[in-house]
Amino acid sequence: MTSDTTSAGRRSWLTWPPSWLTLPPADLLRDLAYRRLWLSILISSLGGQVTMLALPLTAAVLLHATPSQMGLLTFMELAPFVLLSLPSGVWLDRVRKLPVYVAGEAMIAVLLASVPLVWVLGGLSMPFLYGVGFAIGCVFVTAGTAAQIVLTQVVPRDRLVEAHAKNALASSGAEVAGPGLAGALIKLVGAPLALLADAVLLLISVLILRGIHVQEVRTPKAQAHFWSDLKEGVGFVAKQPLLVALATAVGLWQMCYHAAMVVQILIATRELGLNERQVGLCYVGMGLGTVVASTLGNRISRHLGPGPCLVLGFAVCGVGWLQLALAPSNAWGVVSFVVMLLCFSAGAVLIFINFLALRQAVTPEPLLGRMTSTMRWLILIPAGPGALLGGYLGEHLGLRYALGVGGVGALLLAAWAWHHPVIRNVRTLPTLDAASAASG
């Protein structure tokens, strides 16, 4: 090796950032607006890991909630989507979306901070948690929909699958580091006080989002009318065979997911005997599943097609829930619990990066708010009954029955979706012109 070659090699190692950290020229993260949005998602997702553990642990451990009460808590979080999704979509199509997104993050921070305050004052109860869950759901109805639309204002439509995969990667980073830290924090200060950490991180997210500049073109109608606008949004979804098929499939998956989800903390704490910190460490498996799926998801979607990739996600989730339902209550059961979390997170990423991209790709900009709220309404209608079913099965037949029903249901759903021509045949992201032709 010559001295010139050696010197060049040394300079390459001393260069900052190193070549392996340098973003490709066309990477979405080179765009300032998307980079701020991505960073906000990363920070709020880290706080979300605390809430994901702290809120159900507060109910299960501190307030000794029954499976039916856990199901009702989830139902209260979902009820606003059924009640408010459609009117909120009409409203969102008339206002700027970014301010709604920012205000929603701030309001959720305030609601989460109320839980430790009431706990310190000695008034914490399940009815109060029901109220907090319902209020958070009300905020998510509008702010969550607005967040999805903001992404379409920042990212070109032909790169939506890539953007959703990168967003999932941001969440996965939080899911790897977050659960262990959240479990340790909950063990140290208690589940209610740990919610303050999420509130602080949400406020940081608000500060980042306020720096995003998007160009939003709104053309107000000369004769805008609430009910006619609402009917226009629902009618648009009803005329799109792809949107109808997606709403049916993902809605049934939501039923399976919520039936299984309401009992998983109870299985961890009561059947497997795990404490708060151990539960947090197990949830690192969820982060690993998200990392793998979000890293490979865009590639898998391009190879299989968005439709088949969606079906694969259903099957992976079903396998995860079913194997835990059959696992023993010993060390192998703990391993099975981690595998379940890994399968769920990987499957959910494969589902949603394609589901969100497909529905956004076929919708004109003036209808994005109403389409998004209509789709969220449709897919979450089955979620509430699923949560109540899981709670009932867990309390009257056993916790594993709820998991088994969720697992078998998801596998049957995957088989049905694979034979559905509209879903199976979606091999590329459709365009607005193709969607218009398909709907006649």
Disulfide bonds with the S-S distance in Angstrom:
none
